[in-house]
């Protein structure tokens, strides 16, 4: 039987804390620059696009969706359990991103460049690389076809130190072990992340949100796998985010067990329960 990790013990590698930390747009920008090795002027974190899905269904997905001034789209997710499905999961994510980006009447060439990034605490492919960068290529001659859709898989278990920037290795060591920040690292990005995490842990509202989220996942595991419930869970997560943003934590607590009250809140926020 799985147990809920205490809120005060959460680290950057825990999906909930990762998503909460990356809502800080400067941290998000810094992480993306560190991973991609390119300068990014500014990013906008689209927290309303964050999805909460039961780990018994598709894996806990508290991902961070962002875009920059150039229109480039980013979807970043922390992965701590190797379910051997990341490449196919990325196909789903790519489709979702493209649907968001392409408006009715737009030509396909209007699709922006996109990056789907998985930060893994395991080696997803077994080659001991810190970073796997994947593009769509022609098998006959190795030519990149130019769809500008990139999949990047990071691994904290990499061993090819000479092939990646030292700063990326520092970041991945912190993902692997939060105490790395206390072991002499002078990395400013790592210290920003660590400082934000400490601030989140002092926020009672965030602790309430984490407890509610954990309870919701636990209840869904007990009640079994029901595809209709996945959508309901996602919608409740969106309601949770709206209520916490409006400082309505007491009403959120009531909504957990009071179905009628929850329905009123859905209507108030213009949401329709599935």
TAWO-V302237 format. One record per residue. N is the residue number from 0. RES is the residue in three letters. D_CENTER is the distance of its C-alpha to the mean C-alpha in Angstrom with 2 decimals. Layout:
N_RES_D_CENTER ; N_RES_D_CENTER
This chain:
0_UNK_25.00 ; 1_UNK_21.56 ; 2_UNK_21.56 ; 3_UNK_19.13 ; 4_UNK_18.22 ; 5_UNK_19.85 ; 6_UNK_17.84 ; 7_UNK_19.78 ; 8_UNK_18.86 ; 9_UNK_15.07 ; 10_UNK_13.91 ; 11_UNK_11.12 ; 12_UNK_10.43 ; 13_UNK_10.08 ; 14_UNK_6.81 ; 15_UNK_8.39 ; 16_UNK_9.66 ; 17_UNK_6.82 ; 18_UNK_5.36 ; 19_UNK_9.14 ; 20_UNK_10.09 ; 21_UNK_8.20 ; 22_UNK_9.92 ; 23_UNK_12.90 ; 24_UNK_13.56 ; 25_UNK_15.80 ; 26_UNK_13.45 ; 27_UNK_10.80 ; 28_UNK_13.89 ; 29_UNK_15.15 ; 30_UNK_12.27 ; 31_UNK_12.42 ; 32_UNK_16.17 ; 33_UNK_16.21 ; 34_UNK_14.39 ; 35_UNK_16.35 ; 36_UNK_19.51 ; 37_UNK_20.29 ; 38_UNK_20.96 ; 39_UNK_18.86 ; 40_UNK_20.84 ; 41_UNK_18.40 ; 42_UNK_15.01 ; 43_UNK_14.25 ; 44_UNK_10.90 ; 45_UNK_10.98 ; 46_UNK_9.78 ; 47_UNK_12.02 ; 48_UNK_10.00 ; 49_UNK_7.18 ; 50_UNK_8.35 ; 51_UNK_9.62 ; 52_UNK_11.49 ; 53_UNK_13.97 ; 54_UNK_13.71 ; 55_UNK_17.27 ; 56_UNK_16.45 ; 57_UNK_13.52 ; 58_UNK_11.48 ; 59_UNK_9.27 ; 60_UNK_6.32 ; 61_UNK_4.34 ; 62_UNK_1.77 ; 63_UNK_3.97 ; 64_UNK_7.23 ; 65_UNK_10.23 ; 66_UNK_13.77 ; 67_UNK_16.67 ; 68_UNK_20.40 ; 69_UNK_21.20 ; 70_UNK_19.10 ; 71_UNK_16.78 ; 72_UNK_13.43 ; 73_UNK_10.16 ; 74_UNK_6.99 ; 75_UNK_4.88 ; 76_UNK_3.45 ; 77_UNK_5.79 ; 78_UNK_8.83 ; 79_UNK_11.94 ; 80_UNK_14.07 ; 81_UNK_15.83 ; 82_UNK_16.47 ; 83_UNK_17.94 ; 84_UNK_16.18 ; 85_UNK_13.52 ; 86_UNK_15.97 ; 87_UNK_16.80 ; 88_UNK_13.34 ; 89_UNK_12.73 ; 90_UNK_15.82 ; 91_UNK_14.46 ; 92_UNK_11.45 ; 93_UNK_14.14 ; 94_UNK_16.42 ; 95_UNK_14.22 ; 96_UNK_13.62 ; 97_UNK_17.34 ; 98_UNK_18.43 ; 99_UNK_16.83 ; 100_UNK_18.41 ; 101_UNK_21.81 ; 102_UNK_24.01 ; 103_UNK_27.16 ; 104_UNK_29.88 ; 105_UNK_27.80 ; 106_UNK_28.81 ; 107_UNK_26.45 ; 108_UNK_26.96 ; 109_UNK_25.16 ; 110_UNK_21.78 ; 111_UNK_19.94 ; 112_UNK_18.63 ; 113_UNK_15.06 ; 114_UNK_12.71 ; 115_UNK_10.19 ; 116_UNK_8.98 ; 117_UNK_8.44 ; 118_UNK_9.19 ; 119_UNK_11.60 ; 120_UNK_14.04 ; 121_UNK_16.51 ; 122_UNK_18.21 ; 123_UNK_17.05 ; 124_UNK_20.37 ; 125_UNK_22.84 ; 126_UNK_24.18 ; 127_UNK_23.18 ; 128_UNK_21.43 ; 129_UNK_18.92 ; 130_UNK_17.57 ; 131_UNK_18.10 ; 132_UNK_18.20 ; 133_UNK_19.04 ; 134_UNK_20.83 ; 135_UNK_23.13 ; 136_UNK_26.67 ; 137_UNK_30.15 ; 138_UNK_31.36 ; 139_UNK_34.92 ; 140_UNK_34.64 ; 141_UNK_31.10 ; 142_UNK_30.75 ; 143_UNK_27.36 ; 144_UNK_27.65 ; 145_UNK_25.81 ; 146_UNK_23.22 ; 147_UNK_20.89 ; 148_UNK_17.91 ; 149_UNK_16.40 ; 150_UNK_14.33 ; 151_UNK_13.61 ; 152_UNK_13.27 ; 153_UNK_13.57 ; 154_UNK_15.54 ; 155_UNK_16.67 ; 156_UNK_19.82 ; 157_UNK_21.12 ; 158_UNK_24.78 ; 159_UNK_25.52 ; 160_UNK_25.75 ; 161_UNK_28.14 ; 162_UNK_25.90 ; 163_UNK_22.93 ; 164_UNK_23.06 ; 165_UNK_23.73 ; 166_UNK_21.10 ; 167_UNK_18.33 ; 168_UNK_19.97 ; 169_UNK_20.07 ; 170_UNK_16.33 ; 171_UNK_15.76 ; 172_UNK_18.55 ; 173_UNK_16.90 ; 174_UNK_13.70 ; 175_UNK_16.35 ; 176_UNK_18.51 ; 177_UNK_18.01 ; 178_UNK_21.80 ; 179_UNK_21.79 ; 180_UNK_21.73 ; 181_UNK_25.03 ; 182_UNK_26.64 ; 183_UNK_27.84 ; 184_UNK_24.83 ; 185_UNK_25.62 ; 186_UNK_22.35 ; 187_UNK_21.75 ; 188_UNK_17.99 ; 189_UNK_17.66 ; 190_UNK_20.00 ; 191_UNK_18.12 ; 192_UNK_14.94 ; 193_UNK_17.31 ; 194_UNK_19.22 ; 195_UNK_16.38 ; 196_UNK_15.41 ; 197_UNK_19.12 ; 198_UNK_19.27 ; 199_UNK_16.56 ; 200_UNK_18.57 ; 201_UNK_21.63 ; 202_UNK_20.27 ; 203_UNK_21.76 ; 204_UNK_19.93 ; 205_UNK_16.53 ; 206_UNK_18.25 ; 207_UNK_19.58 ; 208_UNK_16.28 ; 209_UNK_14.97 ; 210_UNK_18.32 ; 211_UNK_18.28 ; 212_UNK_14.94 ; 213_UNK_16.25 ; 214_UNK_19.56 ; 215_UNK_18.30 ; 216_UNK_16.70 ; 217_UNK_19.92 ; 218_UNK_22.12 ; 219_UNK_20.57 ; 220_UNK_21.12 ; 221_UNK_24.68 ; 222_UNK_25.40 ; 223_UNK_24.50 ; 224_UNK_22.70 ; 225_UNK_23.28 ; 226_UNK_21.58 ; 227_UNK_22.60 ; 228_UNK_20.89 ; 229_UNK_17.43 ; 230_UNK_17.87 ; 231_UNK_19.45 ; 232_UNK_16.61 ; 233_UNK_14.14 ; 234_UNK_16.90 ; 235_UNK_17.49 ; 236_UNK_13.96 ; 237_UNK_14.65 ; 238_UNK_18.01 ; 239_UNK_16.75 ; 240_UNK_14.80 ; 241_UNK_18.02 ; 242_UNK_20.31 ; 243_UNK_18.64 ; 244_UNK_18.72 ; 245_UNK_22.39 ; 246_UNK_23.15 ; 247_UNK_24.22 ; 248_UNK_23.06 ; 249_UNK_26.44 ; 250_UNK_26.20 ; 251_UNK_22.75 ; 252_UNK_24.36 ; 253_UNK_27.18 ; 254_UNK_25.00 ; 255_UNK_23.63 ; 256_UNK_27.13 ; 257_UNK_29.01 ; 258_UNK_28.34 ; 259_UNK_30.80 ; 260_UNK_29.40 ; 261_UNK_25.87 ; 262_UNK_27.38 ; 263_UNK_29.05 ; 264_UNK_25.83 ; 265_UNK_24.33 ; 266_UNK_27.51 ; 267_UNK_27.48 ; 268_UNK_24.10 ; 269_UNK_25.17 ; 270_UNK_23.03 ; 271_UNK_24.67 ; 272_UNK_23.88 ; 273_UNK_23.56
